[in-house]
């Protein structure tokens, strides 16, 4: 599937790929034991030692920053971005090793770097000490081709300057981005995204829209907005002409508003009855008829379905004829629990957001070791939404207790509220094949 990557990688066996620039904190003693650990971590590459205050980064295949300050990160990220712009092989990568107590400050760097395009080739490791971080380094030195962040408007339909950032650091998620880009480049127009609640299906659908570079991005929640009234359903998706409803003017439906862009149909496990009838009419012939109109219009937009149900559950709810007419490429979005680097980014960004809103509170600097372990042990069936609620709640607990770090008891109390293992929806989620 990704032969192009392999060809570029094989053609880019440059000397720079055999060197890793290691940026250590100025106050970290560098003894022979640490040097040996670094050499083993980057082998067979060679290590080029820097200090946090050194600005110049030589041409390398990777830059590793251990427990960096925000200022150091800005300098290193800018150097990595400049080097990447002159290459097309996914190098150099920027690997950041963090301690749990640094996460709030790292969130500040993410907030400052995302709008300026500094987050390129980024990989993350969280460890309690240098040795624990270095033990994970070898698995984070591979090239990064895909974007690390998706900038998207808070609302796809409303003109707003507010932007939210969806972090894509984990290899599992970047593979999906590469696949979506190939689908867009090759004019695939129907996709089915499967993933748990809060896993990021809307963001991936928006990325597909960005790759297509056409039309508008329109979202319809079929569970919330669907109706048993076929005329109203046709109006929602296909629009209606003036006079079709007593006293009503014309309406631009979702398909028309998207033009040749993307119509994102979320909660598509609700596709049945009148919803299915309207969709089948459009999907079968790539045409649709606005309610009350006399002529059909071409269905130019791509359609992205999304559901938090398993594929087996979905196909069991429709007949085979309807199933075949969906005609979509199936993509499975992995849960946040296995996308550890994305989890770190969301956690850090949330901590910084909470700190930036605080006035009288002194914000905790991050998490204690025990609190971080509790976060890592959670299955995160609620994915990003649950993670954000847990961090917000734990932050408030730590701030009101005047604690310098979020402790384990604050995380566990928040988990009991927002990610309870006994919640009924978890049983449904498990039976759906997660």
ABEGO torsion letter per residue (X at the ends): XAAAAAAAAAAABBAAAABBBBBBBAABBBBAAAAAAAAAAAOABBBBBBBAABABBBBBABBBBBGBBAAAAAAAAAAAAAAAAABAAGOBBBBBBBBAAAAAAAAAAAAAAAAAGABBGBBBBBBABAAAAAAAAAAAABBBABBABBBBBABAABBBABBBBBBBABAAAAAAAAAAAAAAAAGBABBBBBBBBGAGAAAAAAAAAAAAGBEBBBBBBAAAABBABAAAAAAAAAEBBBGABBGBBBBBBAAAAAEABBBBBBGAAABBEAAAAAAAAAAAAGBBBBBGBABBBBBABBBBBBBABBAAAAAAABBAAAAAAAGBBBBBBBBAAABAAAAAAAAAAAAAAAAAABAABBBBAEBBAAAAAAAAABAGAAEAAAAAAAAAAAAAAAAAAGBABBBAAAAAAAAAAABBAABAAAAAAAAAGX
